[in-house]
Amino acid sequence: MNQSARETLNYNAPDENGRFGPYGGAFVPEILIPELRAVQAAFEESWTDSEFRNEYLNLLRTYVGRPTALTFAERLSNELGRGKIFLKREDLCHTGAHKINNTIGQILLACKMGKTRIIAETGAGQHGVATATVAAKFGLQCIVYMGAEDMERQALNVARMQLLGAEVRAATSGSQTLKDATNEAIRDWVSNPTDTFYIIGSVVGPHPYPMMVRTFHSIIGEEVQDQLINIADIETPDVLVACVGGGSNAIGLFYPFINSPEVQMYGIEAAGEGLDGRHAATLTRGTVGVLHGAMSYLLQDHDGQITLAHSVSAGLDYPGVGPEHSWLKDLGRVTYLTETDESALRGVSLLSKTEGIIPALETAHAIAALEKIVANVEHDSIIVVNCSGRGDKDMQTILNHT
Ligand SMILES: *Cc1c(COP(=O)(O)O)cnc(C)c1O
C-alpha cells in the first residue's frame, strides 16, 4: 500500500472549517456567514434525527423511485472484452438523473428551517428542473437563475420549469451562462437571507454545501453496496467509474467506498474539443483559485479571470469542480481521466446499441473511458459505472453531431 492509500484509510474530510485539505472553505460576503452556519446546524441536527431521515428515505422510495436498479451490462462487457460491468441506473430516477436525490434533501431542510422561498442556479436547466419539481411538490415559491444564452439554448427546460410553477430569471452579465447565473443567485441570497433557501446543484459552493450534497447523494453508493452483496455476494467492487462536472454523482457513488483502499476509482472529465482547445477538464488542466465560495481547481487565465468551459454535454460544462475532488486528486485516491466530445458521442452509441440504454451525454464520458480502464483490470473484475442520467434531453445535440 502506498502513502496516499494509507492516508485515505481513515479519510474523514472536511474538517470543522469545511476544508478538504487546502480546498473548500466558505469565501462569501460576511452577511452570509450566519446563514451558512444556520444551514449547517439544521443539516447536522436533521441528519441525526430519525424522523427527518425516514421522511427523506420515504420520498426517495415513493417519489424518486429508489432504489435504482444495478444492471449487469453483459453485452457491453463482452464488447469491451474484460471486466464485468454493472450500471447504477440513476437514469431511472424521477426527472431522469441523479440530481433529485439532492434537491429532495435540501428542500426538506428548507422546510425544516421555515424558509418560504427557494432559489437555485442552473446551466443546462437540469438542476433547475429538479429544484422546480421539489418546490412544486412542497408548494414553495421557486426562482431559478439561468444565463440568458443558456435560456435560448435550453428553451425546453425553461418551459418545463415554468410549467412546474417556477420563475426563471435571466442572468445577462458576463458570458450569460452558468457562472453568471450562480453569481446572480448568490446576489439574491445576500439581499434576502432570512426567508430564502439556496439549493445548490452539485458538490460545490461554500461549506457546508459540498459535504451536505455529498451526503444526500451517498445513497447511490450505499445502494450499490447492498446490491453487490445480493447479486454477486461481494462486499466491494474492484473499480468505480463516474463522470465529473461539479462532481456530485461521482462522489455519491465513491464516498461509501472511500476508506476501502482495494476499490479503484475513476472520475471522467470533459475534454471537449481536446485538451489544447476548448474543454472543461478542470482537475486535469486547471489551477487553484476561489470560485463561488470555495477554493478548488479552476479554469482561469493568468490574471485569475475565469475562462469559459466547453463540453458537448451541458452538465459537464463548468469551469470549477467540487473542492473534495481537488483533494482526492492530490491524495491520489481517485484517478481523473478525460474524454472528448467525439468519444462521448461514440459512448452514447455504444451503450445504446449494446444495452438498449440511451445515456445522457455527461454519462457517455464515463462509458467512453471504459475502453482505457478495462485495459488495466483483471478479466473478471467487477466494474460499477454510474449511469448518471438518460439521454432523451440530448437527442437534438446528438442528431446535430451525426
Ligand atoms: C448535472 C449532471 C451531471 C454533472 O453533475 P455532477 O455534479 O458532476 O454529477 C452528470 N450527469 C448528468 C446526467 C447530469 O444531469
Residues whose N, C-alpha, C, O or C-beta is under 5 A from the ligand:
A	BS01	LIG	A97 Q126 G201 S202 V203 C243 V244 G245 G246 G247 S248 N249 A250 G315 L316 A360 E362 T363 S388 G389
